[in-house]
Amino acid sequence: MGTVNSAVYGFVSGVAITTNDNQDVPGGQLRGFVVAVAGDVKCTMPDDSIVTWPALAAGVIHPIQAKRIWQNGTTATGIVGGR
């Protein structure tokens, strides 16, 4: 298939997220994510601000760029990130 232009096709790779209060997501910043079970997601944003996004719906692509998904403060589960 060759090179995929992520600006046109959205995500070009995905990663199952293990929440972690001390380390950024391996492999670099996410362009967005999906949660399997609805809840809050606490993220470190690209500008290093920390935001808790409340009541994110399950099964929806949330276009939230994040470099860390925190364990403490995240109640959503089954998080899969896209790049």
C-alpha positions in Angstrom: 0.0 0.0 0.0 3.0 2.3 0.5 3.1 5.4 2.7 -0.2 6.5 4.2 -0.9 10.3 4.6 -2.3 10.6 8.2 -3.7 14.0 7.4 -6.0 12.4 4.9 -6.7 9.0 6.5 -6.6 9.8 10.3 -4.7 7.3 12.3 -1.9 5.2 10.8 -1.2 3.1 13.9 -2.8 2.2 17.2 -1.7 1.2 20.6 -3.4 -0.3 23.6 -2.9 2.1 26.5 -1.7 1.1 29.9 -2.4 4.1 32.2 0.7 5.4 34.0 1.3 8.4 36.3 5.0 8.4 35.7 5.7 7.7 32.1 4.5 9.0 28.7 2.8 6.7 26.2 5.5 4.6 24.6 6.2 5.5 21.0 5.1 9.1 21.3 2.1 11.4 21.4 -1.4 10.2 20.5 -3.6 12.0 18.0 -6.7 10.7 19.7 -8.1 7.7 21.5 -11.2 5.5 22.1 -12.4 4.1 25.4 -14.3 0.8 25.7 -15.9 1.7 29.0 -17.1 5.3 29.5 -15.5 7.5 32.2 -13.0 10.2 32.9 -9.6 10.4 31.3 -6.7 12.4 32.8 -4.1 13.4 30.2 -0.9 15.3 29.9 -1.4 17.4 26.8 1.4 18.3 24.2 1.9 21.6 26.0 2.5 19.8 29.3 -0.8 20.9 30.8 -2.8 18.3 32.7 -6.5 18.0 32.0 -9.1 15.5 33.2 -11.7 15.1 30.4 -15.0 14.1 32.2 -17.5 11.4 31.2 -16.0 10.4 27.8 -18.4 8.2 25.9 -17.4 4.6 25.0 -16.9 3.6 21.4 -16.3 7.2 20.2 -13.0 8.5 18.7 -12.0 11.4 20.9 -9.7 13.7 19.0 -7.7 14.6 22.1 -3.9 14.8 21.6 -2.1 13.4 24.6 1.4 12.2 25.6 0.4 10.6 28.9 -2.7 8.9 30.2 -2.7 8.9 33.9 -3.8 6.0 36.1 -4.8 8.3 39.0 -7.8 10.3 37.8 -8.8 8.0 34.9 -11.9 5.9 35.4 -12.5 4.9 31.7 -11.0 1.6 30.7 -10.1 -0.2 27.6 -8.3 2.8 26.1 -6.8 2.4 22.6 -4.8 5.3 21.2 -4.2 6.3 17.6 -1.3 8.0 15.9 
